[in-house]
Amino acid sequence: MLIAGLVLAALAAALHVFIFYLESVAWTSSRARATFGTTPEEAQVTKSMAFNQGFYNLFLALLAFGGIVAFAAGAVVVGLTLVFAGVGSMLAAALVLLVSSADHRAAAVKQGLLPLLAVVGLLIGLI
């Protein structure tokens, strides 16, 4: 189950890299605006905020990926610590979005499902 948890963590990290791309690179594009439900004007006004937020998502993904690499290299405790920090933070951010914005609950579930499954898989694998 530990390997399944790491695979789920990698998928969660990949999703967060995609979110980084949407927020920090493509924020004003029609694709990103459709994903986030913003108008061209709203996207332009919030561009710098989204740019910064995208990097938060990238750093969480890198934390999880770094943990997976460390685990694979034999540094099991360090690796799992980094993976838990990355996916745990992803899950916490999704929970904040879930409880703070009724309009964004579907996005919170999409953003938080893989990290939740990764945490559960890793915990079961450690038992």
C-alpha positions in Angstrom: 0.0 0.0 0.0 3.0 2.3 0.5 3.8 2.2 -3.2 0.2 2.9 -4.0 0.3 5.9 -1.7 3.5 7.2 -3.4 1.9 6.7 -6.9 -1.1 8.7 -5.7 1.2 11.4 -4.3 2.9 11.6 -7.6 -0.4 12.0 -9.4 -1.4 14.7 -6.8 1.9 16.5 -7.5 1.4 16.3 -11.3 -2.1 17.8 -10.8 -0.5 20.7 -8.8 2.1 21.2 -11.5 -0.8 21.6 -14.0 -2.5 24.0 -11.6 0.8 26.0 -11.4 0.8 26.2 -15.2 -2.8 27.4 -15.3 -2.3 30.0 -12.6 1.3 31.3 -13.3 1.7 30.8 -17.0 -1.7 30.7 -18.7 -3.9 32.7 -16.3 -5.3 35.1 -18.9 -5.9 32.4 -21.5 -9.4 31.2 -22.4 -8.6 27.7 -21.0 -7.6 29.0 -17.6 -10.4 31.5 -17.5 -12.9 28.7 -18.3 -11.3 26.5 -15.6 -11.5 29.2 -13.0 -14.6 31.0 -14.2 -13.1 34.4 -14.7 -13.7 37.1 -17.3 -10.8 38.6 -19.2 -11.0 41.7 -17.0 -11.0 39.6 -13.8 -8.1 37.6 -15.0 -6.1 40.7 -15.8 -6.8 42.3 -12.4 -5.9 39.1 -10.5 -2.9 38.1 -12.7 -0.2 38.8 -10.1 -2.1 37.1 -7.3 -2.6 34.0 -9.4 1.0 34.0 -10.5 2.1 33.9 -6.8 -0.6 31.3 -5.9 0.6 29.1 -8.8 4.1 29.0 -7.3 2.7 27.7 -4.0 1.2 24.8 -5.9 4.4 24.2 -7.7 6.4 24.2 -4.5 4.0 21.7 -2.9 4.4 19.4 -6.0 8.2 19.7 -5.8 8.1 18.8 -2.1 6.1 15.6 -2.9 8.3 14.7 -5.9 11.4 15.3 -3.9 10.1 13.0 -1.2 9.4 10.3 -3.7 12.9 10.6 -5.1 14.4 10.4 -1.6 12.3 7.4 -0.8 13.4 5.6 -4.0 17.0 6.5 -3.1 16.7 4.7 0.2 16.2 7.6 2.5 12.8 6.3 3.6 12.1 8.5 6.6 13.2 11.7 4.8 11.3 10.7 1.7 8.1 9.9 3.6 8.4 13.1 5.6 8.6 15.2 2.5 5.8 13.4 0.8 3.5 13.8 3.8 4.4 17.5 4.1 3.6 18.0 0.4 0.4 16.0 0.1 -0.7 17.0 3.6 -0.4 20.7 2.7 -2.3 20.1 -0.6 -5.1 18.4 1.4 -5.1 21.2 4.0 -5.4 23.8 1.3 -8.3 21.9 -0.3 -10.1 21.7 3.0 -9.7 25.5 3.5 -11.2 26.0 0.1 -14.0 23.5 0.8 -15.1 25.2 4.0 -14.5 28.8 3.0 -16.2 29.0 -0.4 -19.4 27.2 -1.3 -18.9 28.3 -5.0 -15.6 26.4 -5.1 -16.5 23.1 -3.4 -16.3 21.1 -6.6 -12.8 22.5 -7.2 -11.8 21.7 -3.6 -12.9 18.1 -4.0 -10.9 17.8 -7.3 -7.9 19.4 -5.8 -8.0 17.4 -2.6 -9.1 13.9 -3.6 -5.6 12.7 -4.8 -3.8 14.1 -1.7 -6.4 12.5 0.6 -6.0 9.1 -1.1 -2.2 9.5 -1.0 -2.3 10.2 2.8 -4.6 7.3 3.4 -2.5 4.9 1.3 0.7 6.0 3.0 -0.8 5.6 6.5 -2.1 2.2 5.7 1.2 1.2 4.2 3.0 2.2 7.4 0.7 0.2 9.7 
